[in-house]
Amino acid sequence: MLVIGYPGGTVTTLTEQEVQRNMRAVAHAIAQQELEGLKVPESTVADLRRAARGEIDTDEVIRNIYRRFKNVPIFRA
């Protein structure tokens, strides 16, 4: 079991099974993009894997994507 603390004080506990499930979801998402002819940048893949392990949350993944592609029009909710 992994216990992860975020800067805001939130603690996330992930079992090895949850990490494996999350890593499979990341692999499937990347494969889906490749099937559509798209290439996911390595920096984004690394962030997704970190999120899958519970090292960062998905909000941080999204913020990092916005930061990396600040000159590209991206829909922001």
N, C-alpha and C positions, 0 to 999 in steps of 0.2 A: 504494500500500500504506500502510495506517495502522498505526502502532505505538503501542499504548496501555499505559500503566503503571498498575497498581492500587496502593493504599496498602500492601498486603501484600508488594509486590515482584514480583508476577506481571506478566509482559508479554504482551499479546495482540497479534498481528499479523493484521490483517484486510485482505484485498484489496478493491478497489472492488466486485468481483463478489459477494464475501461480504456486504458491507454492503447491496448491492441485494437479495440473496436474503433477508437478515434483515428488511429493511424490507418486502418483500412478505409475509413470514410475519406480521409485525405487522399489516399492513393486512388480511390474511385473517382473523386472529384477531379483530380488531375487527369486521369485517363479519359474522363468524359470531355474535358476541354480539348485534349489531343484528338479525340475522335471527331470533334467539330473543327479541327484544323488550327487550333489555337495553341500557343506555347505559354505556359505559366512561368513567369520569371523565377529564377532560383531563389531570390530573396523572399518572394512570396511563399514559395514552397517551404523554405526554412521557417518562416513565421507560422505557417499552418501546422507544421510538425511540432513547433514549440507549443502552440495552443493545444494540440492533441495530447501532449504530455502534461498539460496543465501549468506550463511555465509562464504563459501569458494568457490573457483572455481574448476573446474574439474582437472586442472593441479595440484593443491595441493592434490586432492584425489589420483591421479596417483603417485605423489612423495611419499606420505605416504605409498602407497602399496609397492613401490620399497624399501622404508626404512624398512618396516616390514618384507619383504621377501628377504632381500639382499643375503641370502645364497641359494636361490632357483632360478634356471634358469628361467628367464622371458624374453620373447621377448621384446626388446627395439628398437623402430623405430629410 
